[in-house]
Amino acid sequence: MCWRLRLETEEWFSRVSALLRFYGELLSIVTVELGYCWIWIDKDRRGWWDSLSGSRVVRYRKGVSAN
């Protein structure tokens, strides 16, 4: 994996979580990208799609296993 990213979730990432993540992303775009601006405000730097799905994307250092 060249970007060294992984999706962390609070529990099992289900289809419902994936749909919530997708619709949160759409909501962010439809509202003139306010969901992206929310990342600057949120202390955990999570967008609306992360909050809705209970997940977040984490970048890990080189040499650290993604699993």
C-alpha positions in Angstrom: 0.0 0.0 0.0 1.7 3.2 -1.1 -0.4 5.7 0.9 0.0 3.9 4.3 -3.6 4.5 5.3 -6.0 2.3 7.2 -9.6 2.6 8.3 -10.1 2.3 12.1 -13.5 1.5 13.5 -15.0 1.3 16.9 -16.5 -2.1 16.0 -17.0 -4.3 12.9 -17.3 -2.1 9.8 -20.6 -3.3 8.3 -22.5 -2.4 5.1 -24.6 0.0 7.1 -21.4 1.8 8.3 -20.2 1.9 4.7 -23.5 3.5 3.6 -23.4 6.0 6.4 -19.9 6.9 5.4 -20.9 7.3 1.8 -24.0 9.4 2.6 -22.0 11.5 5.1 -19.6 12.3 2.2 -22.5 13.2 -0.1 -23.9 15.4 2.6 -20.6 17.2 3.0 -20.4 17.9 -0.7 -24.1 19.0 -1.0 -23.6 21.5 1.9 -20.9 23.4 0.0 -18.3 21.1 1.6 -19.0 22.1 5.2 -18.2 18.6 6.2 -14.7 19.1 5.0 -14.4 22.4 6.9 -15.6 20.5 10.0 -12.3 18.7 10.0 -10.6 21.9 11.1 -13.0 22.4 14.0 -13.2 18.8 15.3 -10.6 18.0 17.9 -10.1 14.5 16.5 -10.0 15.9 12.9 -12.9 13.7 11.8 -15.3 14.7 9.0 -19.0 14.2 9.1 -18.6 10.8 7.3 -16.3 9.6 10.0 -18.6 10.6 12.8 -21.7 9.1 11.1 -20.0 5.7 10.5 -18.0 5.5 13.7 -14.7 5.2 11.8 -11.7 7.2 10.8 -8.8 7.0 8.4 -5.4 6.9 10.0 -2.0 7.4 8.3 0.7 5.2 9.8 4.4 5.5 9.7 6.7 3.7 7.3 7.8 0.4 8.6 4.7 -0.1 10.7 2.4 -3.0 9.7 -1.1 -2.0 8.5 -2.7 -5.0 10.0 
